[in-house]
Amino acid sequence: MQRWIYHQTCGKKSKKVTTRRRRTLALYLLLCITLFSITFFLFPHNSFNPINNYNVLYVEPQLNFKDCDLSKGQWIRDERGSLYSNSTCPTIPDSKNCLKHGRPNTDFLFWRWKPEGCELPRFNPKAFLELVRGKKMNFIGDSVARNHMESLLCLLSIHDFTLSTSWTKFLVAGFERTHANKTGTGIYDLDIDKIDEQWAKDLPNTDIAIVSAGHWLFRPIYIHRGDETIGCIFCNLPNMTQISLKEGFKLVFSAAFKHINGCQNCKDNLVTLLRTFSPTHFENGTWNTGGACGRTIPFRVDEISQQSSDMEIRTSQIEQLEEIKSDSLKKKKFAVLDVTRAMLMRPDGHPNSYWGNKWMKGFNDCTHWCLPGPIDAWSEFLMALLRQLR
């Protein structure tokens, strides 16, 4: 402890003590300046108001997208596991509750996505809710889009924020052909001149649209532009133009993005995110021929094909979004939530036989994702993108 000494004769500090005091004061001022600088740079000003319900200090990580491609990286062990469990999230759909239905291993929960050249921040529910306060986020797409929404719902405690899904098989208008007895044939007709009304009617009230689809295109489909028949996917009919799956994705997503960009009654600052194709991992057959996905650990980077059909579909989707971005003169924002490569490496994350479907016993689900599971990382991608776009 510092002790101050006074001369008995004059009641003043000696020069030695005065010098020591000045030195201590200077050190104190230097400490204050240092602490202020650390606080200023580590806790930068946030333009969003804090959530009053939470008395928690949040440090926003600095993610440099110029030096970081979130889609390239690897899965590394993370012993912290998921932010929720199948017992703490009451909204997990029964078909995604793999542990409830007897999945014996939990190793698939202890991995996190590590991009090359940067760190992807762990999902922070409070910070996410700051980003989307007062907004409506709509997941536009098929059952995998709903799967993403269900994952995000488990990660969040909702506060002044609307989360919804708009079910659509194809994004554009589609109709199944029927037999004489009105049963479905599994053959569809799509009109790329018409958008599926199910999601189009919700778009004007949307602030953040996450667009995805694709798994319903893996079947015989005739593609039309109004009264003109352009061709067919998986038909192999004489005198019919054969359309590749990649070209089919191009036509459908181009139509969807053009509609969003040209939407006159939509919000000027609408944010549209393309969530790229989510791969399946059926082995030794397809969904209806005995295919399964029983692996228990992720693939390494060198174990997946960068030229796979899944990656071709992803590229086709991104090309259509980039084309709209270059042509758009409006305030609407477009960006890519690129998950394909990361999810190609997670054959261990599907329900497989642990999905409890009593109507389809013997069929395995290698398309959707267990909750909790690797799909939770999509919301970490989402949060990073929203920070970049704000």
Phi, psi and omega in degrees: 000136178286131178243131179268133182243132181249146170290132179295331189278327186240351179072013180244157177290147174291163179299324180297315180292320179298319179296319179296321180294318179297320180297318179295319179297319179296318178296322179296316179296320179297320178296318179298315180297319180297314179297320178298316181296317179298315180298319183295318185276329180277333181237073184293161180297133178253125184287347178268142177293142179293156176281118187295335183290344186241123177264059187234132176281127181242125177261115182280120180290148179264114182247116182267102184289339180295328182254008188219123171256108184301335186282345181255127181170207180208161176270127179240155181297140176218104186289352178290333180073198184283158177283347179216172177228173180288352175263338180267342179254108183283353186259005179297125176296147184303324184288346179254359183272074188297322181292324177299324185267019167098011176302123189280337183249152177241011182301330184294349181272350190249052176222147173227154182277126179244103178293158176288129171085001179198174176253134173268114183301143175296145184300133180238105184303319183294315179294323178298317181293332172297318183294327188247012181306131177076006183253168174243124177251130184236124176269109185258114180161204186266204185291338176285327173298318177295324177302319177295316179299320180296322177295313180297322179299322178290330181282343188247158162244106195294140183210108178051050185204131183256126180243129183211166173233147174240105185293130173204133180284320192234356187074318176263172180294131181219144182222136179272135174287148183237156173284176180299331180271013176076006176278153184287149180261345186082003178253134186238155171242128177244142176243106184283359173272353181233135178269145176301121185295337183302320180261334181297325182288337179272344187299319182299337180264006186263139174262323181228115180251124177251109190259129177202155176179176174149325187292338179281353179278354182272062180194168178298121183221127173268129182251128182238155168238093188067235181275354182268130174269118183279320182165196186215143174263133176057038180254316181054046179258145176294148179061026177231127178296126179273125180254127179289160178300319179299318179292324177298317176299319180300313182296317183290312183288328175299317179298317182294314182291326176295322178296315181296315182295327182265004183296114185281329182258015175274164179292140183299326183260027178303132176255125179244123178246126172275115171270115187292170190302135178262114187286154171263167181224043176291135175235146178061037177137173177263188184298329184250013178232030175091007179296148182214171180216078188262011181293154185241356177226157179293159168284153168277167181302319184283001179259358177247157180263124177284350179249021181290166178297328177298318180290328176295318177298314177305313181298318179299318179297312183296322180301321180291322178292318180296326178295319178293319179301319182288333182268342187285132175250010186261176182281349181300144181249143178232139178207168185247125171262090194268101185246354190300308183298316180298320184279339172301333183272004184241060177294349183272358190261003183269159177298329184056240180269357185264061181229001168063027182273108184283346180270343183231049179298137182095346176262141181253147179257103177245024179250311179275181187231142177299149173237123354292166182175189184296340178296339178299335179294338179300326180285336172290319172301313182300314182296319178297319180293318181297323176296320181293326187271347188291000000 
